[in-house]
């Protein structure tokens, strides 16, 4: 599993994922890479980090990527920080790991 095993973790309600968010980007990119130092997956969103706009984009982007409803994605820590942990409710960690690995294969 390598670096991703420290980023994707089992949770009683699903799987958690550590993210490092870049707000006010030109376009939404997920996964944008692995940040080994922060042990997180990078995500770029267009929305600014004000009025919860970036968090809403992060939630929608994660939901779309993992084909989950928005109601199943929660920011469990870091709601006012660029480093966040999100919970993907009902998702098995193997599924999350495989999706990320397939997308990050070229990085």
C-alpha positions in Angstrom: 0.0 0.0 0.0 2.9 2.4 0.6 2.1 6.0 1.2 -1.7 5.7 0.8 -2.1 3.4 3.8 -1.3 6.3 6.1 -3.9 8.5 4.3 -6.8 6.1 4.0 -8.0 4.6 7.3 -10.8 2.3 8.4 -13.5 3.9 10.5 -16.5 2.3 12.3 -18.8 4.2 9.9 -16.8 3.8 6.7 -13.4 5.2 5.7 -11.5 8.4 6.5 -9.3 10.2 4.1 -6.7 12.9 4.9 -6.8 15.8 2.4 -4.8 18.9 1.8 -7.0 21.5 0.1 -5.9 24.3 -2.3 -8.8 26.8 -2.5 -9.2 29.4 -5.3 -7.7 27.2 -7.9 -8.4 27.6 -11.6 -10.1 24.2 -11.7 -11.2 21.3 -9.5 -8.6 18.5 -9.4 -8.9 15.4 -7.3 -6.7 13.6 -6.7 -4.1 16.2 -7.5 -1.3 14.2 -5.9 0.1 12.8 -2.7 1.6 15.1 -0.1 3.9 12.7 1.7 5.0 15.3 4.3 1.4 16.0 5.4 0.3 12.4 4.8 -2.6 13.5 2.6 -4.1 13.5 -0.8 -4.1 16.9 -2.5 -7.3 18.4 -3.8 -7.7 21.7 -5.7 -11.1 23.5 -5.6 -12.3 26.7 -7.3 -14.2 28.0 -4.3 -12.6 30.4 -1.8 -12.0 29.4 1.8 -14.8 31.6 3.1 -18.5 31.0 3.9 -17.8 27.2 3.7 -17.6 27.4 -0.1 -14.3 25.4 -0.4 -15.6 22.7 2.1 -18.8 22.3 0.1 -16.8 21.8 -3.1 -14.5 19.3 -1.4 -17.5 17.3 -0.2 -19.2 17.3 -3.7 -15.9 16.4 -5.4 -15.2 13.5 -3.0 -18.8 12.3 -3.4 -18.6 12.4 -7.2 -15.2 10.7 -7.3 -16.3 7.8 -5.1 -19.8 7.7 -6.5 -21.4 8.3 -3.2 -24.2 10.7 -2.3 -23.2 14.1 -0.8 -25.0 13.2 2.4 -22.5 10.4 3.0 -19.4 12.7 3.0 -18.5 14.5 6.3 -15.6 16.8 7.2 -14.7 15.3 10.6 -11.7 17.5 11.3 -10.1 20.6 9.8 -13.3 22.4 8.7 -11.4 25.8 9.0 -8.0 24.4 7.9 -6.4 23.4 4.6 -5.6 20.0 6.2 -8.9 18.0 6.6 -10.1 14.6 7.4 -13.2 13.5 5.6 -15.4 10.5 6.4 -16.8 8.6 3.5 -19.8 6.9 5.2 -20.4 3.3 4.2 -17.3 3.0 2.0 -14.9 0.1 2.6 -11.2 1.2 2.9 -10.2 -1.3 0.2 -12.5 0.4 -2.3 -11.2 3.9 -1.4 -7.6 2.7 -1.6 -8.1 1.0 -5.0 -9.9 4.1 -6.5 -7.1 6.4 -5.4 -4.3 4.0 -6.4 -5.8 3.7 -9.9 -6.1 7.5 -10.3 -2.6 8.2 -8.8 -0.9 5.4 -10.7 0.8 7.9 -13.1 2.0 10.2 -10.3 
